[in-house]
Amino acid sequence: MTIEINCPHLKIEESFLKSMEKELLELSHLNKDISRAEVFFREDESQPADNKICEIRLTVFSDNLYARRVSENFYLSAREVMDELKTRVLRQVELGKEPPEETTSTVDV
């Protein structure tokens, strides 16, 4: 799994970024089809208060899971995004375990 973290012009603690990487790897262990994670941290300068934005895009085969949260600090934003994505990944895994609605075969009987 490829993890790309973007935080241009921001000072974010290295330990926080390492914990984000660890949590993203745990998501990839839940669903082996996750091939890429892109994390974006930015500030919305037009807002005086809650202006810390965290966005994460997970690539699952050719599908994307995307979540975005705005909060008073990056830690809270990232926590909310990770919780949302974990729920969605677990839902995808459960749907993948269900048998297909229709069975097709190319064998003539």
ZIRALIN-V597975 format. One record per run of one state. SS is the DSSP state (alpha for helix, beta for strand, coil for the rest). FROM is the first residue (numbers start at 1). TO is the last residue. If there is no record, write none. Layout:
ss=[SS/SS]
from=[FROM/FROM]
to=[TO/TO]
This chain:
ss=[coil/beta/coil/alpha/coil/beta/coil/beta/coil/beta/coil/alpha/coil]
from=[1/2/7/14/31/34/44/52/61/63/72/74/98]
to=[1/6/13/30/33/43/51/60/62/71/73/97/109]
